[in-house]
Amino acid sequence: MLFSNFFAPTSKEIPAEAKIVSHRLMLRSGMISRTASGIYSWLPLGVRVLDKISKIICEEQDKIGANRVCFSTIQPADLWIESGRYDAYGKEMLRLKDRKDGDFLYSPTNEEQATDVFRRYVKSYRELPTFLYQINWKFRDEIRPRFGVMRGREFLMKDGYSFDADFESAKRTYEKVFKSYMTIFRRIGLTPVPVRADSGAIGGNMSHEFQILADSGESTLYYEKKLLSASDDELMNLFAVSEEKYDPASAVGKELSVSKGIEAGHIFCFGTKYSKSMNAFVLNEKGEKIFPEMGSYGIGISRLAAAVIEAFHDDRGIIWPEAAAPFDVTVLNLNTKNERCVNATSEIYKALSSGKEVLCDDRDISVGEKLADADLIGIPHQIIIGPQKAAVGTVELKNRRTGEIREMSSDEVIGRFLN
């Protein structure tokens, strides 16, 4: 992608309304644009990050047998009345009427819709377990939206729903998702801490939230030091709590770490709460009705993009881990009127585009602006092409995270990324 064709409205100004690092940098780098309180438009740079995170999530969910669907974002109120949650959910739910005066709502979550789809099509125990997931937009009317997309009203979410024949099977599904989530966060480059949690409005008696370690996180976490090196099978049984649940007596004899964290995911196992209330049953081998044990599993994808920035940044801008970066590498032509610079840029850009996602800064702006934008946007690798180096057939390769700069030939830098 040529930067001259790429819509990325970067800014030097620090937005007055942005109180945390991720909000400031997402606005300044042109990832998002504010539409209303707690509601943002995602611009090309931000969409690329959402797509990268979503791709990792889909790959890992597919591995455990989850089936991707896409539920409607508008749901009939009847489904929620049937489950008993319509009045209980409160003012966070955005309620609306259609032209025929029918009651509808904008999805805050999809347990009812998933249960309705299940009961329409699944009739026999032989079809269990059934596991559906989607990546879709949600709306919850937060009383005080803040921190940009970290606590917005509209957000992109991966939500999954499982149906199992009995509790033991449901527990196995829950454990598979638990491990899958740990893999997802690690693949993105983050350090996840699973914390036992309340189920809240979702319901159920088995629940974990996934906190991402970040110095600027809102939650204070207390957890066993060995948690960060434990196997996934050990993790579910290790001590880890948030500040509001911390009881020093329960930590006696444990060597604890204390860190800040950002909640990025939550999983629940809630039994037959929805299958019974919505009469979603299957027949067992004796022809008897059984109500499946259910679970739901969420990752806040738009929130996760902000969490990555909170975990990886410096005073110049974002430092994307490679798995979540909007581009793999950026090529900076420091003099668009210099023939050697133009030729070297063209050669490298064309070669790397055959196997990598490349942003080529061909804009006719100052060197300082180009270098500042490159650090602000935070693409992991910068290939810098200036007149002096180009005159002797070399370029500079800068690592955004470490700041290390290496001089090499065009062929060497191409080989570095393609081989």
TORKOL-4160 file (C-alpha; in steps of 0.2 Angstrom, whole numbers, padded with zeros to 4 digits, m for minus):
419
<pt num="1" X="0000" Y="0000" Z="0000"/>
<pt num="2" X="0007" Y="0017" Z="m0005"/>
<pt num="3" X="0005" Y="0030" Z="0009"/>
<pt num="4" X="m0001" Y="0043" Z="m0004"/>
<pt num="5" X="m0016" Y="0031" Z="m0007"/>
<pt num="6" X="m0019" Y="0026" Z="0011"/>
<pt num="7" X="m0031" Y="0035" Z="0022"/>
<pt num="8" X="m0022" Y="0038" Z="0039"/>
<pt num="9" X="m0025" Y="0055" Z="0046"/>
<pt num="10" X="m0011" Y="0056" Z="0058"/>
<pt num="11" X="m0009" Y="0071" Z="0070"/>
<pt num="12" X="0004" Y="0079" Z="0082"/>
<pt num="13" X="m0010" Y="0086" Z="0093"/>
<pt num="14" X="m0014" Y="0077" Z="0109"/>
<pt num="15" X="m0033" Y="0076" Z="0110"/>
<pt num="16" X="m0039" Y="0084" Z="0126"/>
<pt num="17" X="m0053" Y="0071" Z="0129"/>
<pt num="18" X="m0041" Y="0057" Z="0129"/>
<pt num="19" X="m0035" Y="0052" Z="0146"/>
<pt num="20" X="m0026" Y="0036" Z="0143"/>
<pt num="21" X="m0012" Y="0031" Z="0132"/>
<pt num="22" X="m0021" Y="0019" Z="0120"/>
<pt num="23" X="m0035" Y="0032" Z="0117"/>
<pt num="24" X="m0022" Y="0046" Z="0113"/>
<pt num="25" X="m0012" Y="0035" Z="0101"/>
<pt num="26" X="m0027" Y="0028" Z="0092"/>
<pt num="27" X="m0033" Y="0045" Z="0088"/>
<pt num="28" X="m0016" Y="0052" Z="0084"/>
<pt num="29" X="m0012" Y="0038" Z="0073"/>
<pt num="30" X="m0028" Y="0039" Z="0063"/>
<pt num="31" X="m0035" Y="0022" Z="0069"/>
<pt num="32" X="m0051" Y="0028" Z="0075"/>
<pt num="33" X="m0062" Y="0044" Z="0074"/>
<pt num="34" X="m0075" Y="0049" Z="0087"/>
<pt num="35" X="m0093" Y="0048" Z="0081"/>
<pt num="36" X="m0102" Y="0051" Z="0098"/>
<pt num="37" X="m0099" Y="0048" Z="0116"/>
<pt num="38" X="m0092" Y="0030" Z="0117"/>
<pt num="39" X="m0095" Y="0027" Z="0099"/>
<pt num="40" X="m0081" Y="0027" Z="0086"/>
<pt num="41" X="m0078" Y="0024" Z="0067"/>
<pt num="42" X="m0063" Y="0013" Z="0064"/>
<pt num="43" X="m0052" Y="0019" Z="0050"/>
<pt num="44" X="m0041" Y="0009" Z="0038"/>
<pt num="45" X="m0026" Y="0007" Z="0050"/>
<pt num="46" X="m0038" Y="0002" Z="0064"/>
<pt num="47" X="m0048" Y="m0010" Z="0053"/>
<pt num="48" X="m0032" Y="m0019" Z="0048"/>
<pt num="49" X="m0028" Y="m0022" Z="0067"/>
<pt num="50" X="m0045" Y="m0029" Z="0070"/>
<pt num="51" X="m0043" Y="m0040" Z="0056"/>
<pt num="52" X="m0026" Y="m0047" Z="0062"/>
<pt num="53" X="m0033" Y="m0051" Z="0079"/>
<pt num="54" X="m0049" Y="m0058" Z="0072"/>
<pt num="55" X="m0039" Y="m0070" Z="0061"/>
<pt num="56" X="m0029" Y="m0077" Z="0075"/>
<pt num="57" X="m0045" Y="m0079" Z="0085"/>
<pt num="58" X="m0054" Y="m0088" Z="0071"/>
<pt num="59" X="m0039" Y="m0100" Z="0068"/>
<pt num="60" X="m0038" Y="m0105" Z="0086"/>
<pt num="61" X="m0057" Y="m0107" Z="0088"/>
<pt num="62" X="m0058" Y="m0117" Z="0072"/>
<pt num="63" X="m0045" Y="m0129" Z="0080"/>
<pt num="64" X="m0057" Y="m0134" Z="0094"/>
<pt num="65" X="m0072" Y="m0137" Z="0083"/>
<pt num="66" X="m0081" Y="m0121" Z="0084"/>
<pt num="67" X="m0092" Y="m0116" Z="0070"/>
<pt num="68" X="m0092" Y="m0097" Z="0064"/>
<pt num="69" X="m0109" Y="m0089" Z="0062"/>
<pt num="70" X="m0115" Y="m0071" Z="0061"/>
<pt num="71" X="m0131" Y="m0067" Z="0071"/>
<pt num="72" X="m0141" Y="m0052" Z="0067"/>
<pt num="73" X="m0137" Y="m0037" Z="0078"/>
<pt num="74" X="m0155" Y="m0033" Z="0080"/>
<pt num="75" X="m0165" Y="m0045" Z="0091"/>
<pt num="76" X="m0183" Y="m0047" Z="0095"/>
<pt num="77" X="m0187" Y="m0043" Z="0113"/>
<pt num="78" X="m0198" Y="m0059" Z="0114"/>
<pt num="79" X="m0182" Y="m0070" Z="0115"/>
<pt num="80" X="m0176" Y="m0060" Z="0130"/>
<pt num="81" X="m0193" Y="m0060" Z="0138"/>
<pt num="82" X="m0193" Y="m0079" Z="0136"/>
<pt num="83" X="m0177" Y="m0081" Z="0145"/>
<pt num="84" X="m0182" Y="m0069" Z="0158"/>
<pt num="85" X="m0168" Y="m0057" Z="0155"/>
<pt num="86" X="m0177" Y="m0043" Z="0146"/>
<pt num="87" X="m0182" Y="m0033" Z="0161"/>
<pt num="88" X="m0167" Y="m0039" Z="0172"/>
<pt num="89" X="m0153" Y="m0033" Z="0160"/>
<pt num="90" X="m0157" Y="m0014" Z="0164"/>
<pt num="91" X="m0153" Y="0002" Z="0155"/>
<pt num="92" X="m0137" Y="m0004" Z="0147"/>
<pt num="93" X="m0149" Y="m0013" Z="0134"/>
<pt num="94" X="m0153" Y="m0001" Z="0119"/>
<pt num="95" X="m0172" Y="m0005" Z="0116"/>
<pt num="96" X="m0181" Y="0001" Z="0101"/>
<pt num="97" X="m0198" Y="m0002" Z="0091"/>
<pt num="98" X="m0200" Y="m0005" Z="0072"/>
<pt num="99" X="m0213" Y="0003" Z="0062"/>
<pt num="100" X="m0226" Y="m0010" Z="0067"/>
<pt num="101" X="m0223" Y="m0006" Z="0085"/>
<pt num="102" X="m0214" Y="m0022" Z="0088"/>
<pt num="103" X="m0201" Y="m0022" Z="0102"/>
<pt num="104" X="m0183" Y="m0025" Z="0097"/>
<pt num="105" X="m0166" Y="m0022" Z="0105"/>
<pt num="106" X="m0148" Y="m0020" Z="0099"/>
<pt num="107" X="m0137" Y="m0035" Z="0104"/>
<pt num="108" X="m0127" Y="m0033" Z="0120"/>
<pt num="109" X="m0124" Y="m0052" Z="0120"/>
<pt num="110" X="m0132" Y="m0067" Z="0111"/>
<pt num="111" X="m0136" Y="m0081" Z="0123"/>
<pt num="112" X="m0154" Y="m0080" Z="0118"/>
<pt num="113" X="m0151" Y="m0079" Z="0099"/>
<pt num="114" X="m0139" Y="m0094" Z="0100"/>
<pt num="115" X="m0151" Y="m0104" Z="0110"/>
<pt num="116" X="m0165" Y="m0100" Z="0098"/>
<pt num="117" X="m0155" Y="m0106" Z="0083"/>
<pt num="118" X="m0150" Y="m0122" Z="0092"/>
<pt num="119" X="m0167" Y="m0127" Z="0096"/>
<pt num="120" X="m0173" Y="m0124" Z="0078"/>
<pt num="121" X="m0161" Y="m0136" Z="0071"/>
<pt num="122" X="m0153" Y="m0148" Z="0084"/>
<pt num="123" X="m0165" Y="m0162" Z="0089"/>
<pt num="124" X="m0154" Y="m0177" Z="0094"/>
<pt num="125" X="m0140" Y="m0180" Z="0107"/>
<pt num="126" X="m0130" Y="m0187" Z="0093"/>
<pt num="127" X="m0128" Y="m0169" Z="0087"/>
<pt num="128" X="m0119" Y="m0164" Z="0103"/>
<pt num="129" X="m0108" Y="m0155" Z="0107"/>
<pt num="130" X="m0113" Y="m0140" Z="0096"/>
<pt num="131" X="m0102" Y="m0125" Z="0097"/>
<pt num="132" X="m0106" Y="m0108" Z="0088"/>
<pt num="133" X="m0096" Y="m0092" Z="0088"/>
<pt num="134" X="m0096" Y="m0076" Z="0079"/>
<pt num="135" X="m0087" Y="m0059" Z="0077"/>
<pt num="136" X="m0099" Y="m0045" Z="0077"/>
<pt num="137" X="m0103" Y="m0028" Z="0084"/>
<pt num="138" X="m0112" Y="m0026" Z="0101"/>
<pt num="139" X="m0120" Y="m0011" Z="0110"/>
<pt num="140" X="m0121" Y="m0008" Z="0129"/>
<pt num="141" X="m0127" Y="0009" Z="0134"/>
<pt num="142" X="m0113" Y="0012" Z="0147"/>
<pt num="143" X="m0118" Y="0026" Z="0160"/>
<pt num="144" X="m0101" Y="0034" Z="0159"/>
<pt num="145" X="m0091" Y="0029" Z="0143"/>
<pt num="146" X="m0073" Y="0033" Z="0144"/>
<pt num="147" X="m0055" Y="0028" Z="0139"/>
<pt num="148" X="m0060" Y="0028" Z="0121"/>
<pt num="149" X="m0063" Y="0010" Z="0114"/>
<pt num="150" X="m0058" Y="0003" Z="0131"/>
<pt num="151" X="m0074" Y="0007" Z="0139"/>
<pt num="152" X="m0085" Y="0012" Z="0124"/>
<pt num="153" X="m0104" Y="0009" Z="0121"/>
<pt num="154" X="m0102" Y="0000" Z="0104"/>
<pt num="155" X="m0088" Y="m0013" Z="0102"/>
<pt num="156" X="m0082" Y="m0028" Z="0092"/>
<pt num="157" X="m0083" Y="m0044" Z="0101"/>
<pt num="158" X="m0080" Y="m0062" Z="0098"/>
<pt num="159" X="m0094" Y="m0072" Z="0107"/>
<pt num="160" X="m0096" Y="m0091" Z="0107"/>
<pt num="161" X="m0110" Y="m0102" Z="0113"/>
<pt num="162" X="m0108" Y="m0121" Z="0117"/>
<pt num="163" X="m0121" Y="m0135" Z="0120"/>
<pt num="164" X="m0116" Y="m0151" Z="0128"/>
<pt num="165" X="m0126" Y="m0166" Z="0134"/>
<pt num="166" X="m0120" Y="m0166" Z="0152"/>
<pt num="167" X="m0109" Y="m0157" Z="0164"/>
<pt num="168" X="m0094" Y="m0167" Z="0162"/>
<pt num="169" X="m0094" Y="m0164" Z="0143"/>
<pt num="170" X="m0098" Y="m0145" Z="0146"/>
<pt num="171" X="m0083" Y="m0144" Z="0157"/>
<pt num="172" X="m0072" Y="m0152" Z="0144"/>
<pt num="173" X="m0078" Y="m0139" Z="0131"/>
<pt num="174" X="m0075" Y="m0125" Z="0144"/>
<pt num="175" X="m0057" Y="m0131" Z="0147"/>
<pt num="176" X="m0054" Y="m0132" Z="0128"/>
<pt num="177" X="m0060" Y="m0114" Z="0126"/>
<pt num="178" X="m0049" Y="m0109" Z="0141"/>
<pt num="179" X="m0033" Y="m0116" Z="0133"/>
<pt num="180" X="m0038" Y="m0109" Z="0116"/>
<pt num="181" X="m0040" Y="m0091" Z="0124"/>
<pt num="182" X="m0023" Y="m0093" Z="0132"/>
<pt num="183" X="m0015" Y="m0097" Z="0115"/>
<pt num="184" X="m0024" Y="m0083" Z="0107"/>
<pt num="185" X="m0018" Y="m0070" Z="0119"/>
<pt num="186" X="0000" Y="m0077" Z="0118"/>
<pt num="187" X="0000" Y="m0077" Z="0099"/>
<pt num="188" X="m0004" Y="m0059" Z="0099"/>
<pt num="189" X="0011" Y="m0056" Z="0110"/>
<pt num="190" X="0002" Y="m0053" Z="0126"/>
<pt num="191" X="0004" Y="m0060" Z="0144"/>
<pt num="192" X="m0013" Y="m0066" Z="0150"/>
<pt num="193" X="m0018" Y="m0070" Z="0168"/>
<pt num="194" X="m0034" Y="m0080" Z="0170"/>
<pt num="195" X="m0044" Y="m0075" Z="0185"/>
<pt num="196" X="m0059" Y="m0083" Z="0193"/>
<pt num="197" X="m0074" Y="m0072" Z="0191"/>
<pt num="198" X="m0092" Y="m0068" Z="0195"/>
<pt num="199" X="m0104" Y="m0073" Z="0181"/>
<pt num="200" X="m0115" Y="m0057" Z="0183"/>
<pt num="201" X="m0130" Y="m0055" Z="0172"/>
<pt num="202" X="m0124" Y="m0070" Z="0161"/>
<pt num="203" X="m0127" Y="m0083" Z="0175"/>
<pt num="204" X="m0119" Y="m0099" Z="0180"/>
<pt num="205" X="m0106" Y="m0105" Z="0193"/>
<pt num="206" X="m0090" Y="m0107" Z="0183"/>
<pt num="207" X="m0082" Y="m0092" Z="0176"/>
<pt num="208" X="m0064" Y="m0085" Z="0172"/>
<pt num="209" X="m0059" Y="m0068" Z="0165"/>
<pt num="210" X="m0043" Y="m0065" Z="0156"/>
<pt num="211" X="m0033" Y="m0050" Z="0161"/>
<pt num="212" X="m0019" Y="m0044" Z="0151"/>
<pt num="213" X="m0004" Y="m0037" Z="0160"/>
<pt num="214" X="m0001" Y="m0019" Z="0157"/>
<pt num="215" X="0007" Y="m0006" Z="0168"/>
<pt num="216" X="m0008" Y="0006" Z="0164"/>
<pt num="217" X="m0022" Y="m0007" Z="0167"/>
<pt num="218" X="m0037" Y="m0003" Z="0178"/>
<pt num="219" X="m0037" Y="m0019" Z="0188"/>
<pt num="220" X="m0024" Y="m0024" Z="0202"/>
<pt num="221" X="m0020" Y="m0042" Z="0201"/>
<pt num="222" X="m0013" Y="m0054" Z="0214"/>
<pt num="223" X="m0007" Y="m0070" Z="0207"/>
<pt num="224" X="0005" Y="m0084" Z="0211"/>
<pt num="225" X="0022" Y="m0081" Z="0203"/>
<pt num="226" X="0023" Y="m0098" Z="0195"/>
<pt num="227" X="0007" Y="m0094" Z="0185"/>
<pt num="228" X="0017" Y="m0086" Z="0171"/>
<pt num="229" X="0027" Y="m0102" Z="0168"/>
<pt num="230" X="0013" Y="m0114" Z="0172"/>
<pt num="231" X="0005" Y="m0126" Z="0159"/>
<pt num="232" X="m0012" Y="m0123" Z="0153"/>
<pt num="233" X="m0019" Y="m0138" Z="0163"/>
<pt num="234" X="m0011" Y="m0130" Z="0179"/>
<pt num="235" X="m0018" Y="m0113" Z="0176"/>
<pt num="236" X="m0036" Y="m0115" Z="0181"/>
<pt num="237" X="m0031" Y="m0121" Z="0198"/>
<pt num="238" X="m0018" Y="m0107" Z="0203"/>
<pt num="239" X="m0022" Y="m0093" Z="0214"/>
<pt num="240" X="m0026" Y="m0077" Z="0204"/>
<pt num="241" X="m0038" Y="m0063" Z="0210"/>
<pt num="242" X="m0042" Y="m0045" Z="0206"/>
<pt num="243" X="m0041" Y="m0032" Z="0220"/>
<pt num="244" X="m0059" Y="m0031" Z="0225"/>
<pt num="245" X="m0059" Y="m0050" Z="0229"/>
<pt num="246" X="m0041" Y="m0050" Z="0237"/>
<pt num="247" X="m0042" Y="m0059" Z="0254"/>
<pt num="248" X="m0024" Y="m0060" Z="0261"/>
<pt num="249" X="m0030" Y="m0075" Z="0271"/>
<pt num="250" X="m0033" Y="m0085" Z="0255"/>
<pt num="251" X="m0015" Y="m0081" Z="0249"/>
<pt num="252" X="m0006" Y="m0088" Z="0265"/>
<pt num="253" X="0009" Y="m0098" Z="0260"/>
<pt num="254" X="0009" Y="m0092" Z="0241"/>
<pt num="255" X="0022" Y="m0082" Z="0233"/>
<pt num="256" X="0013" Y="m0068" Z="0225"/>
<pt num="257" X="0016" Y="m0056" Z="0211"/>
<pt num="258" X="0006" Y="m0040" Z="0210"/>
<pt num="259" X="0003" Y="m0032" Z="0193"/>
<pt num="260" X="m0009" Y="m0021" Z="0184"/>
<pt num="261" X="m0021" Y="m0029" Z="0171"/>
<pt num="262" X="m0034" Y="m0025" Z="0158"/>
<pt num="263" X="m0049" Y="m0037" Z="0156"/>
<pt num="264" X="m0049" Y="m0043" Z="0138"/>
<pt num="265" X="m0060" Y="m0059" Z="0139"/>
<pt num="266" X="m0073" Y="m0068" Z="0149"/>
<pt num="267" X="m0079" Y="m0086" Z="0149"/>
<pt num="268" X="m0094" Y="m0094" Z="0158"/>
<pt num="269" X="m0102" Y="m0111" Z="0160"/>
<pt num="270" X="m0120" Y="m0108" Z="0166"/>
<pt num="271" X="m0128" Y="m0125" Z="0165"/>
<pt num="272" X="m0146" Y="m0126" Z="0158"/>
<pt num="273" X="m0151" Y="m0108" Z="0163"/>
<pt num="274" X="m0156" Y="m0104" Z="0145"/>
<pt num="275" X="m0160" Y="m0121" Z="0137"/>
<pt num="276" X="m0173" Y="m0124" Z="0151"/>
<pt num="277" X="m0181" Y="m0107" Z="0151"/>
<pt num="278" X="m0182" Y="m0107" Z="0131"/>
<pt num="279" X="m0187" Y="m0125" Z="0130"/>
<pt num="280" X="m0171" Y="m0130" Z="0119"/>
<pt num="281" X="m0170" Y="m0149" Z="0122"/>
<pt num="282" X="m0164" Y="m0164" Z="0112"/>
<pt num="283" X="m0169" Y="m0182" Z="0113"/>
<pt num="284" X="m0157" Y="m0195" Z="0121"/>
<pt num="285" X="m0155" Y="m0213" Z="0116"/>
<pt num="286" X="m0171" Y="m0217" Z="0125"/>
<pt num="287" X="m0181" Y="m0204" Z="0117"/>
<pt num="288" X="m0182" Y="m0193" Z="0133"/>
<pt num="289" X="m0180" Y="m0174" Z="0133"/>
<pt num="290" X="m0163" Y="m0168" Z="0139"/>
<pt num="291" X="m0158" Y="m0149" Z="0141"/>
<pt num="292" X="m0140" Y="m0146" Z="0136"/>
<pt num="293" X="m0128" Y="m0138" Z="0147"/>
<pt num="294" X="m0122" Y="m0122" Z="0140"/>
<pt num="295" X="m0107" Y="m0110" Z="0140"/>
<pt num="296" X="m0103" Y="m0093" Z="0133"/>
<pt num="297" X="m0086" Y="m0086" Z="0129"/>
<pt num="298" X="m0081" Y="m0068" Z="0124"/>
<pt num="299" X="m0066" Y="m0058" Z="0119"/>
<pt num="300" X="m0068" Y="m0040" Z="0117"/>
<pt num="301" X="m0058" Y="m0037" Z="0100"/>
<pt num="302" X="m0059" Y="m0018" Z="0099"/>
<pt num="303" X="m0055" Y="m0017" Z="0118"/>
<pt num="304" X="m0040" Y="m0030" Z="0115"/>
<pt num="305" X="m0033" Y="m0018" Z="0101"/>
<pt num="306" X="m0032" Y="m0004" Z="0114"/>
<pt num="307" X="m0025" Y="m0016" Z="0127"/>
<pt num="308" X="m0011" Y="m0021" Z="0115"/>
<pt num="309" X="m0006" Y="m0002" Z="0114"/>
<pt num="310" X="m0007" Y="0000" Z="0133"/>
<pt num="311" X="0005" Y="m0015" Z="0134"/>
<pt num="312" X="0017" Y="m0009" Z="0120"/>
<pt num="313" X="0021" Y="0009" Z="0117"/>
<pt num="314" X="0034" Y="0022" Z="0121"/>
<pt num="315" X="0034" Y="0041" Z="0121"/>
<pt num="316" X="0035" Y="0042" Z="0102"/>
<pt num="317" X="0020" Y="0030" Z="0098"/>
<pt num="318" X="0014" Y="0013" Z="0097"/>
<pt num="319" X="0025" Y="m0003" Z="0096"/>
<pt num="320" X="0015" Y="m0016" Z="0088"/>
<pt num="321" X="0019" Y="m0034" Z="0091"/>
<pt num="322" X="0021" Y="m0042" Z="0074"/>
<pt num="323" X="0005" Y="m0053" Z="0075"/>
<pt num="324" X="m0006" Y="m0038" Z="0078"/>
<pt num="325" X="0003" Y="m0025" Z="0067"/>
<pt num="326" X="m0007" Y="m0017" Z="0053"/>
<pt num="327" X="0008" Y="m0020" Z="0041"/>
<pt num="328" X="0023" Y="m0031" Z="0043"/>
<pt num="329" X="0035" Y="m0017" Z="0037"/>
<pt num="330" X="0036" Y="0001" Z="0031"/>
<pt num="331" X="0047" Y="0008" Z="0018"/>
<pt num="332" X="0052" Y="0026" Z="0020"/>
<pt num="333" X="0058" Y="0036" Z="0005"/>
<pt num="334" X="0066" Y="0051" Z="0013"/>
<pt num="335" X="0069" Y="0060" Z="m0004"/>
<pt num="336" X="0055" Y="0057" Z="m0017"/>
<pt num="337" X="0065" Y="0068" Z="m0029"/>
<pt num="338" X="0081" Y="0058" Z="m0028"/>
<pt num="339" X="0082" Y="0045" Z="m0042"/>
<pt num="340" X="0093" Y="0033" Z="m0032"/>
<pt num="341" X="0080" Y="0034" Z="m0018"/>
<pt num="342" X="0065" Y="0032" Z="m0029"/>
<pt num="343" X="0073" Y="0017" Z="m0038"/>
<pt num="344" X="0078" Y="0008" Z="m0022"/>
<pt num="345" X="0061" Y="0011" Z="m0014"/>
<pt num="346" X="0052" Y="0004" Z="m0030"/>
<pt num="347" X="0063" Y="m0011" Z="m0030"/>
<pt num="348" X="0061" Y="m0015" Z="m0012"/>
<pt num="349" X="0043" Y="m0011" Z="m0011"/>
<pt num="350" X="0039" Y="m0022" Z="m0026"/>
<pt num="351" X="0049" Y="m0037" Z="m0020"/>
<pt num="352" X="0042" Y="m0037" Z="m0002"/>
<pt num="353" X="0024" Y="m0034" Z="m0008"/>
<pt num="354" X="0025" Y="m0052" Z="m0015"/>
<pt num="355" X="0025" Y="m0060" Z="0002"/>
<pt num="356" X="0023" Y="m0046" Z="0015"/>
<pt num="357" X="0010" Y="m0032" Z="0020"/>
<pt num="358" X="0020" Y="m0016" Z="0016"/>
<pt num="359" X="0016" Y="0002" Z="0019"/>
<pt num="360" X="0027" Y="0012" Z="0007"/>
<pt num="361" X="0029" Y="0031" Z="0013"/>
<pt num="362" X="0030" Y="0040" Z="m0004"/>
<pt num="363" X="0023" Y="0056" Z="0002"/>
<pt num="364" X="0032" Y="0072" Z="m0002"/>
<pt num="365" X="0033" Y="0078" Z="0016"/>
<pt num="366" X="0048" Y="0082" Z="0027"/>
<pt num="367" X="0060" Y="0069" Z="0033"/>
<pt num="368" X="0055" Y="0073" Z="0051"/>
<pt num="369" X="0037" Y="0070" Z="0048"/>
<pt num="370" X="0040" Y="0053" Z="0039"/>
<pt num="371" X="0051" Y="0047" Z="0054"/>
<pt num="372" X="0038" Y="0054" Z="0067"/>
<pt num="373" X="0023" Y="0046" Z="0058"/>
<pt num="374" X="0033" Y="0029" Z="0057"/>
<pt num="375" X="0036" Y="0029" Z="0075"/>
<pt num="376" X="0018" Y="0034" Z="0079"/>
<pt num="377" X="0010" Y="0021" Z="0069"/>
<pt num="378" X="0022" Y="0008" Z="0076"/>
<pt num="379" X="0024" Y="m0004" Z="0062"/>
<pt num="380" X="0038" Y="m0017" Z="0068"/>
<pt num="381" X="0051" Y="m0014" Z="0055"/>
<pt num="382" X="0056" Y="0002" Z="0046"/>
<pt num="383" X="0067" Y="0002" Z="0030"/>
<pt num="384" X="0074" Y="0019" Z="0028"/>
<pt num="385" X="0080" Y="0025" Z="0011"/>
<pt num="386" X="0090" Y="0041" Z="0011"/>
<pt num="387" X="0101" Y="0049" Z="m0002"/>
<pt num="388" X="0118" Y="0046" Z="0006"/>
<pt num="389" X="0115" Y="0027" Z="0009"/>
<pt num="390" X="0106" Y="0025" Z="m0008"/>
<pt num="391" X="0122" Y="0032" Z="m0016"/>
<pt num="392" X="0132" Y="0018" Z="m0010"/>
<pt num="393" X="0118" Y="0005" Z="m0013"/>
<pt num="394" X="0113" Y="0003" Z="0005"/>
<pt num="395" X="0098" Y="0006" Z="0016"/>
<pt num="396" X="0094" Y="0006" Z="0035"/>
<pt num="397" X="0083" Y="m0007" Z="0044"/>
<pt num="398" X="0076" Y="m0001" Z="0060"/>
<pt num="399" X="0068" Y="m0011" Z="0073"/>
<pt num="400" X="0054" Y="m0001" Z="0081"/>
<pt num="401" X="0054" Y="m0010" Z="0097"/>
<pt num="402" X="0073" Y="m0010" Z="0101"/>
<pt num="403" X="0078" Y="0005" Z="0091"/>
<pt num="404" X="0092" Y="m0005" Z="0083"/>
<pt num="405" X="0097" Y="0001" Z="0066"/>
<pt num="406" X="0107" Y="m0010" Z="0054"/>
<pt num="407" X="0114" Y="m0005" Z="0037"/>
<pt num="408" X="0113" Y="m0017" Z="0023"/>
<pt num="409" X="0111" Y="m0019" Z="0004"/>
<pt num="410" X="0094" Y="m0019" Z="m0004"/>
<pt num="411" X="0096" Y="m0037" Z="m0008"/>
<pt num="412" X="0100" Y="m0041" Z="0010"/>
<pt num="413" X="0085" Y="m0032" Z="0017"/>
<pt num="414" X="0073" Y="m0041" Z="0004"/>
<pt num="415" X="0081" Y="m0058" Z="0009"/>
<pt num="416" X="0078" Y="m0053" Z="0027"/>
<pt num="417" X="0059" Y="m0053" Z="0025"/>
<pt num="418" X="0056" Y="m0065" Z="0011"/>
<pt num="419" X="0068" Y="m0079" Z="0016"/>
